[in-house]
Amino acid sequence: ESGGREGIPQMARCMSLPNRYPRNRIKEIAMKRIALISDIHGNYKALEAFLQYIAGHPVEGIICLGDYVTDSPYPERTMALLYEMRRRYECWMLRGNREDYLLNNKDNREGWKPSSANGTLFYTLQRMTETDLDFFASLSTEGELCLEGCPALYLCHGTPGRVRGNVHEEAGLKEKVMEALAYPYLLGGHSHHQEIDRMYGKTYINPGSLGFAVDGVGRRAQFAILTGMSEKWEAELLSIPYDVESYLQDFTESGVDEMGMVLNRATKKSLVTGVNYFFKSILAMEARAKEMGLASMPQVPESEWEKLVERFGL
């Protein structure tokens, strides 16, 4: 990589840990002030705002917990910003479940097409280059990060061992994970909920979602700043505005609205309200698929998705 920057190496199994998770040593380097981001979901406007913020509030590196693209217009703009970010800063980057979706469907074996169920995924896949996909494949889904003079951090997208582990939606998951954790700090994303929680003498930090914040407010980009000292890390949760209006215009101008249909309408309402209508719509259609005796949500006819427009005020 240009500039000598390093991402996270491929997962490597070493000695067994008490928490049964594989030990994955990322890198050792002297740093103190680190930015923490997750779940950009292709929102390049929010990423631009974040980069402008750290330009005025310098950091020595950036931890990225995955879900860089999908569900948005112009994913190539997000990728360009990420590559530039890696040239300018030390970055430690994980792969999220959205990257896994793209990698697992490189040849579109799942038959994505313009539809509410997977139209935005199809749109994104069409715009990813081989370089982009190779980059995603080079990243791990979790690992240990040791910064000189600071306590060790364990990074994951969802939870250790589960890239889609959602501590906000699955009762008792956070407690189970934190009790088993062999590290003093766990950094995780995926839930889109900012939080700092302490239990079992350990600390869980979730920076929220940079590009798809679920905060009940909307129009904000979430992230965290970590300050490392010899005995502890301190975390500051931040939320900043970005240019939502021009970003919403991109949905129409880019053509992604024509491919994502009703689910795109849910995404746009989520962005301006901070309420996760995207997830509400997915859950509603998964339930409808079961009611109709269908094998999966993509088999639900578009007419059923259209009913969500009135139901959720999309």
Secondary structure, DSSP 8 states (H G I E B T S, - for coil): -GGG----------S--TT-----EEEEE--SEEEEE---TT-HHHHHHHHHHHHHS--SEEEE-S--SSSSS-HHHHHHHHHHHHHHS-EEE---HHHHHHHHTTT-TT---SSTTTHHHHHHHHH--HHHHHHHHTS-SEEEEEETTS--EEEESSBTTBTT--TTTSTTHHHHHHHH--SSEEE--SS--EEEEEETTEEEEEE--SSS--SSS-SEEEEEEEEE-SS-EEEEEEEEE--HHHHHHHHHHTSHHHHHHHHHHHHHHHHHHSS-HHHHHHHHHHHHHHHTT-SSGGGS-HHHHHHHHHHTT-
